[in-house]
Amino acid sequence: MATNAPPAANTIQARPDPVPRIDPLVVQGVQAELDKIERALSLIDDSKVEKHEALEIVRDARAELQKTRPNKLKLRSLLGGLVQGVQTLDGVRSAGDFLGRLVPMV
């Protein structure tokens, strides 16, 4: 019996996933941190442009997380920018503390 025969035509070959998925626990952690930031932003005066910009980044990050294959580079950029951006907003600074530790795991 030949051991190096090609696979039968009707069999499916499993291919390695070229884009590794994000660990579901990391996704949950990121979502929880985004929730904290969003709650903190809701307490800021609506006249602050930075509030609306940060909320847009939160929405974009959530949308990226929902994808079957999120763009990790885009997600890291969004989250990293959000972590830096909230540092300038009173009342929100500590809301994203843990998010900064999650970004490299994305």
C-alpha positions as CSV (number, residue, x, y, z in Angstrom):
1,M,0.0,0.0,0.0
2,A,1.4,3.4,-1.0
3,T,1.8,5.8,1.9
4,N,2.5,8.9,-0.2
5,A,-0.4,8.7,-2.5
6,P,-2.3,12.0,-3.2
7,P,-5.5,12.5,-1.3
8,A,-8.8,11.3,-2.9
9,A,-10.5,14.0,-5.0
10,N,-13.5,14.3,-2.7
11,T,-11.6,14.8,0.6
12,I,-11.2,18.2,2.1
13,Q,-7.7,19.2,3.2
14,A,-7.5,21.3,6.4
15,R,-5.4,24.4,5.8
16,P,-3.8,26.3,8.7
17,D,-5.6,29.5,9.4
18,P,-3.4,32.2,7.9
19,V,-4.8,34.9,10.2
20,P,-4.9,33.6,13.8
21,R,-8.1,34.6,15.6
22,I,-8.1,36.8,18.7
23,D,-8.5,34.8,22.0
24,P,-12.1,35.1,23.1
25,L,-11.0,36.0,26.6
26,V,-9.0,38.9,25.2
27,V,-12.0,40.0,23.2
28,Q,-14.2,39.9,26.3
29,G,-11.6,41.9,28.3
30,V,-11.4,44.5,25.5
31,Q,-15.2,44.8,25.3
32,A,-15.4,45.2,29.1
33,E,-12.8,48.0,29.0
34,L,-14.6,49.7,26.1
35,D,-17.8,49.6,28.2
36,K,-16.0,51.3,31.0
37,I,-14.6,54.0,28.7
38,E,-18.0,54.5,27.1
39,R,-19.7,55.0,30.6
40,A,-17.0,57.4,31.6
41,L,-17.4,59.4,28.4
42,S,-21.1,59.6,28.9
43,L,-20.4,61.8,32.0
44,I,-18.4,64.3,30.0
45,D,-19.9,67.5,28.7
46,D,-21.3,67.0,25.2
47,S,-19.6,70.2,24.0
48,K,-16.1,68.5,24.2
49,V,-15.0,67.4,20.7
50,E,-12.7,64.9,22.2
51,K,-15.6,63.0,23.7
52,H,-17.2,62.5,20.3
53,E,-13.9,61.5,18.7
54,A,-13.3,58.9,21.5
55,L,-16.8,57.6,21.1
56,E,-16.3,57.2,17.4
57,I,-13.1,55.1,18.1
58,V,-15.0,53.0,20.6
59,R,-17.6,52.3,17.9
60,D,-15.0,51.5,15.3
61,A,-13.2,49.1,17.7
62,R,-16.4,47.3,18.5
63,A,-17.2,46.9,14.8
64,E,-13.8,45.5,14.2
65,L,-14.1,43.1,17.1
66,Q,-17.4,41.8,15.6
67,K,-15.8,40.7,12.4
68,T,-15.1,37.1,11.7
69,R,-11.5,38.0,11.0
70,P,-10.7,41.3,12.6
71,N,-7.9,43.3,11.2
72,K,-5.5,43.1,14.2
73,L,-3.3,45.9,13.1
74,K,-6.3,48.2,12.8
75,L,-7.7,47.1,16.1
76,R,-4.4,47.6,17.9
77,S,-4.1,51.1,16.4
78,L,-7.6,52.0,17.4
79,L,-7.2,50.7,20.9
80,G,-3.7,52.2,21.4
81,G,-5.0,55.6,20.2
82,L,-7.9,55.4,22.5
83,V,-5.7,54.6,25.5
84,Q,-3.6,57.6,24.7
85,G,-6.5,59.8,23.9
86,V,-8.5,59.2,27.1
87,Q,-5.4,60.2,29.2
88,T,-6.2,63.8,28.2
89,L,-9.9,63.7,29.3
90,D,-10.7,64.4,33.0
91,G,-12.8,61.6,34.5
92,V,-11.9,59.1,31.8
93,R,-8.1,58.6,32.5
94,S,-8.4,55.6,34.7
95,A,-11.3,54.0,32.7
96,G,-8.9,52.5,30.1
97,D,-6.0,51.5,32.4
98,F,-6.4,47.8,31.8
99,L,-7.1,48.3,28.1
100,G,-3.5,49.3,27.5
101,R,-2.3,45.9,28.9
102,L,-4.7,44.1,26.5
103,V,-3.6,45.8,23.3
104,P,-0.5,43.7,22.8
105,M,-2.6,40.5,23.2
106,V,-4.9,41.5,20.3
